[in-house]
């Protein structure tokens, strides 16, 4: 039993998995932030194109 507890205390494989999980979460938060900012910019660009196309179609 003492040997099992000693091996369990020295096992660091779970710590590695947690570190990878934290890195993946950080990357996900960064991607969500960047894509959220870009989507607002893209929406504005497409709105400008739509407005110009509408104006071109209504001009004599």
Legacy VTK file of the C-alpha trace (Angstrom):
# vtk DataFile Version 3.0
C-alpha trace
ASCII
DATASET POLYDATA
POINTS 60 float
0.000 0.000 0.000
2.856 2.374 0.823
4.451 1.632 -2.559
1.182 2.489 -4.332
0.862 5.819 -2.493
4.484 6.662 -3.255
4.011 5.935 -6.982
0.782 7.939 -7.020
2.478 10.941 -5.374
5.362 10.855 -7.885
3.137 10.400 -10.975
3.077 13.645 -12.981
1.191 12.452 -16.064
-2.027 14.067 -14.833
-0.264 17.403 -14.463
0.795 17.229 -18.107
-2.788 16.612 -19.212
-3.989 19.572 -17.166
-1.290 21.786 -18.687
-2.347 20.783 -22.206
-5.956 21.482 -21.285
-5.076 24.951 -20.016
-3.101 25.706 -23.189
-6.019 24.556 -25.347
-8.427 26.739 -23.333
-6.137 29.763 -23.716
-5.923 29.228 -27.485
-9.714 28.891 -27.685
-10.243 32.157 -25.796
-7.748 33.938 -28.064
-9.459 32.582 -31.199
-12.904 33.598 -29.984
-11.649 37.104 -29.227
-9.916 37.531 -32.590
-12.783 36.057 -34.596
-15.303 38.195 -32.725
-13.370 41.330 -33.620
-12.918 40.243 -37.228
-16.587 39.380 -37.644
-17.580 42.923 -36.691
-15.129 44.307 -39.225
-16.291 41.912 -41.933
-19.914 42.742 -41.261
-19.141 46.424 -41.749
-17.299 45.739 -45.013
-20.128 43.648 -46.438
-22.636 46.305 -45.394
-20.650 48.961 -47.310
-20.563 46.742 -50.410
-24.293 46.100 -50.110
-25.030 49.807 -49.767
-22.937 50.667 -52.835
-24.577 47.912 -54.899
-28.025 49.151 -53.868
-27.096 52.726 -54.763
-25.687 51.609 -58.135
-28.883 49.718 -58.947
-31.161 52.659 -58.079
-29.122 55.300 -59.952
-30.502 56.315 -63.383
LINES 1 61
60 0 1 2 3 4 5 6 7 8 9 10 11 12 13 14 15 16 17 18 19 20 21 22 23 24 25 26 27 28 29 30 31 32 33 34 35 36 37 38 39 40 41 42 43 44 45 46 47 48 49 50 51 52 53 54 55 56 57 58 59
